[in-house]
Amino acid sequence: MSVQGEGTLTRTEVYEKYADGLTRFAAGLVGPSDSPDVVSQAVMRVMWSRQWPEVRNQRAYLYRAVLNEARLHHRGAMRRRARELRALDPARVGPPEIRPEVLEAVGHLSLRQRAVIFLTYWEDLPGPEIARRLGLSEGTVHRHRRQAEARLRRILDD
């Protein structure tokens, strides 16, 4: 079955073309262990939707889908953590897991800020390319990067 927008590539070919980049992007948003699941869910959701044959920029559409799926994943994880904390016996809790401070600081950013920081520093992409991939204006990307960098400075300086 071929799709429009990227020539006559099949869904499988489109997936193979972008899977590695999407998985790296998802790993920056939700961590490496959950990234394959997030990518799979996002790709299945969009490629089998009615809108997929009309998509002209499939790469950008897939990146936005992964960002949206990461949001859903994050919400689910927060609800799960809240349930676990309610069920937790405070007497049996051990010391908190020690994480590198930068990774922890990045975890305090919003998903959109995390996406911009990941694409800027891990993927080394310029602002216009980030804007294109995420379906945002360049000004919005610049604002999110500036706010994220300021927040990271505050967190890491404490």
Residue pairs with C-beta under 8 A, 6 or more apart in sequence:
1 10
1 11
2 8
2 9
2 10
3 9
3 10
3 11
3 14
3 47
3 52
3 53
3 55
3 58
4 53
4 54
4 55
4 56
5 54
5 55
5 56
5 57
5 58
6 14
6 17
6 58
6 59
9 17
11 47
11 52
14 47
14 58
14 62
15 43
15 47
18 58
18 59
18 62
19 39
19 43
21 123
22 39
22 42
22 43
22 62
22 63
22 66
23 35
23 36
23 39
24 35
24 122
24 123
25 63
25 66
25 115
25 118
25 119
25 123
26 34
26 35
26 36
26 38
26 39
26 42
26 66
26 69
26 70
27 35
28 114
28 115
28 117
28 118
28 119
28 122
29 35
29 38
29 66
29 67
29 70
29 74
29 111
29 114
29 115
29 118
30 38
30 70
30 73
30 74
34 73
37 73
38 66
38 69
38 70
38 73
39 66
39 69
41 69
41 72
41 73
42 62
42 65
42 66
42 68
42 69
43 62
43 65
45 65
45 69
46 52
46 55
46 61
46 62
46 65
55 61
57 132
59 133
60 132
60 133
60 134
60 135
61 135
63 133
63 134
63 135
64 133
64 134
64 135
67 111
67 112
67 115
67 134
70 111
70 115
71 111
74 111
101 156
102 152
102 156
105 151
105 152
105 155
105 156
106 114
106 117
106 152
107 114
108 151
108 155
109 117
109 148
109 151
109 152
110 144
112 134
112 144
113 144
113 145
113 147
113 148
113 151
114 148
115 134
116 130
116 134
116 141
116 144
116 145
116 148
117 145
117 148
117 149
117 152
119 125
119 129
119 130
119 133
119 134
120 127
120 130
120 145
125 133
127 138
127 141
127 142
127 145
128 138
130 136
130 141
131 137
131 138
131 140
131 141
134 141
136 144
